[in-house]
């Protein structure tokens, strides 16, 4: 397997490469992750079952699209594919450090710049991808309300119901989304799609980086909302973002609607208390109509 990966790296970089050193590194709960190196180069490699190769392909295409925007640093994806044992993706190795106020402010500025990249095809993306291991449907849709109702919350509710979840007010919520988003007309911005604290970092040189995307074109507020879901980013991030690209009024309410998608997804992935949390959020949203 490793010789096959090394051969592909050699081919795409036009530089001979052999795996002389390999060590397991942290890479999340979904994939196995390794640092592989020769004397002069190191790469980050993620592995999963061969059937997961489409997940890695979508990740690579999302990273390349964000890199091509020339707005924010991402680990460059060199190659991906399937060996006789596993699906893999090979990414640029980045030495990560600890950010300070200045680096997190730069993160906010750079993310705001990426959010100014828009699509003339509407909301969605060129192909479906994944949010965690859950399929994420990205069918192009002209209207944001329709996209969020059908391809985000509606899809997650259908999965959750099949899992045995109980959401007695889900239909009431879906019917209320036009009211909850009334007067809000977002542009289809290039978004990371899964921007929690584990997917944002700073290099040892102080450069902000975003990782592991679930890319699509959507309301830019989805990224800001998720950044607050599992522990907020530093205050300098939000101050710099708002200075560069101010959020519209009503964001505090929409934030709950957008984060409900991720809580439902966590229920579909992990079960447990996420059902209760989702129902609490649904109740809060319906009380705000």
N, C-alpha and C positions, 0 to 999 in steps of 0.2 A: 504493500500500500504506500509506504513512504517513498519508495523509489519511483512509483508512478506520479506522486504529487511533485517530487523533485524534478522529474522530467518535464512536467507541465510548466513549472516555474521557469526552468531553463528555456523552454520554448517561448514563453510570453515575454520574458525579460531580455532574451538574446544574450544571456550570460550563463555559463555553466553553473549549476548549483547541485550540491549534494548535502543530505542531512547528516551533519557531523555531530550535532548535539540536539537533544529533544527533551523538553520538560513540560509537565502538566502545569497549566496556569488557570486562574479563575476565568470563567467564561459564561457564567449564568447557569441556570438550572436545566436548560433545554439541551445544550450541546456539550460535548467534550471539547476542551480547548488546550492548545499546545503552543509553545514557542519552539520553533525549529530554526537552526542556524548552522552556518558554516563559519569560517574564521572571520569573514568580513560582512555578512548579512544575516539578518534575523527577520522572520516572518511570523505572523499570528495565524494559526490554523484552527478552524472549527470543524468538528466532525459530527455526523449524525447518521441515521439509517439511510441506506441508498435511496429509499422512497422520498426522502426529504430534500432532494436536490433542487426541486423547484423553489423551495423556501430560500435556499442559498442564492439561486439565480436572481430572485426578486430583491434580496438584500443587496446584492452586488449592483443591480441596475439602479436601485434607489440611491446607494452611496455615490455611484458615478454621476447621477443627475445632480445631486447636491454638490459634488465636487465641481461639476461644470458650471454651476451658478457663480463660482468664484466669490462666495460670500462667507463661508464658514468651513473650518477644517473638519474633514472626516478621514478615517483610515481608508486609504485607497485599496480597492479590491483588485488584486492582480489576476486571479483566476478562480474557477470553481468547476466542479464536475463530480464524477462518480468513479471510484476505484472498484476493485473486486470485493471490497469490504465495507465501504462507507461513502456517503456523500461528503463533500468538503468544500470549504471556501478558504482562500489564502488572502490575507489582508496585510497591509502595511503594519509593521511593528512600530508602536509609539511608546516612548518612555513617559509615563504619566507621573505627575507630581501633585502638589497641593496648591490650589488657586488662592489668590488674594482678592481684595476688593476690585483692583484694577482688571484682573483677568476675568472676573465674573461680570464686570461692567462691559468688557469687550465681548463676552458671550452674548449679552443682551443686545448689543449693537449689531453683532454679526447675524444673530437669529432674525432680528428685525429686517436686515437686508435680504436674507433668504426669503422671508415672507413676502417681500415685494416682487418676487418671481411668480408670475401668474400663468394660467393656461387659458387659451381661447377655446378649449373644448369643454369647459365647464368643470364640474366637480367629479373627481375620480382619479384614475391613473391608467397607464397603458396595459396593466394586467393586475390580476388579483395577487395579494401577497399574504402575509400572516401577521397577527398580533399575538405575540407569544407563539404558541403552536396552533392557534385558532385561525382558520381561514378568514381573510379580510376581503370583502367584496368591493371592488373599485370600479364598477360599471359607470361609464361616463353619464352624468346626469346634469341637466341644465339648471335645475333648481336646488338650492342648498337644503331647504326644508324636506323636499322629497328624498334627497340623498341621505340625510340623517335619519329620517323615519324608516326608510326601507333597508338601506345597506349598512347602517350602523346599529341603531337600537332595535329595529324590527328583526334583523338577522340574529342578534344576540338573544333576544327574547325567545325566538323559535328554538335556538339551541338549548337555552335554559329550560324551556318547557319540556323538551325531550329528555333532559337530565333529571326531571322531577321537581324543578323549581316551582315555587308558588308565588306568583306576583299578581294579586287580585285586581290591582288598578293599572295593569300594563296597557290595556286598551284605552282606558281613560287618559293615560299619559300620552300615548301616541296621537290620540285625537287632539290633545291640547298643544302639541308642538307648534303648530302655526301661530297660536296665541302667544306662546312663550318666546317665539322668535319674531314676533311682529315688529316691524320697523327696523329690523336688522337685516342688512343686505350685504353680506360679506363677498369679497372677491375670492376666486379660487386660488389660494396661495399655496406654494410649495411648502408642505409641512413635514416634520419628522415623523409624527404620528404616534410615537411611544416615548415621549420625552419626560421620563422620570429621572430622579437623581442618579440612578445606576447607569443611565445612558448619556450622561454629560460628564465631561472630565476636562482637565487642564494638563498640558504637557509640562515637563520639567522646565521648559523655556517660557512658560506662562501663556501659551497659546490655547484658547478654548477649542474643544473638540466635542462633537456629538457622534454617538455610536448606535449600532443595532437599530436601524430605522424600520418603521412600518409606513413607508413613504406614500403620499398621495397629494392631490390638490384639494384643499378644504379650507374651512374657516381657520384663519391663523390662530384664533383663540383656543383651538383644541390643544395646541402645544403649551400655551401659557397655563391653561387649566390643569393639564396633567402634571406640569412642573410643580404644582401646589398639592397634588393628591397624596403623595407618600413622603411628606417632608419637603418644605419649600426650598428653592434655591436661595442663595444669599440676597439680601435686600438690594445690593448694588446691581444685580442682574435686572430686576424689575424696574428700577429707577432708570437705568440706561435704555432698556427696551422702550419704555413709555416716552422717554425723551426723543428717541429716534422714530417711533411709530406708535403714537398714543392709542390706547384702547378706547373703544366707544363705551358710552354709558350703557348699563345693563349687563356688563360682563360678569358681575358677581352672581347673577341668577343663571346666566348661560353656562358659567363654569360648572355648576352642579349638573346641568343637563348633559354636558360633554363628558364629565367624569363618570356619569352613570354607565356609559359605554364600557369603560375600563373595569368598573366594579362588576358589571354583568359578565365581562370576559373572565375576571378572576373567579367568579362563581363557576363558570363553565370549565375552567381549568382546575380549580382546587376545591370547589364546594364550600362547605362550612359556613362561617358567619357572613360571608359576602351576600347571601340571600337577604339576611336581615338588613344589612347596610343598604342594599339596593332598594328595598321597600321603604326604608327611612328617607332616602333621597327622592323617591317617587312622591311620597307624602309631602315633603318640603316643596317640591316643584308645583304640585297641584294646589298647595295653599297659597302660592305666589301669583296665581292667575288673576 
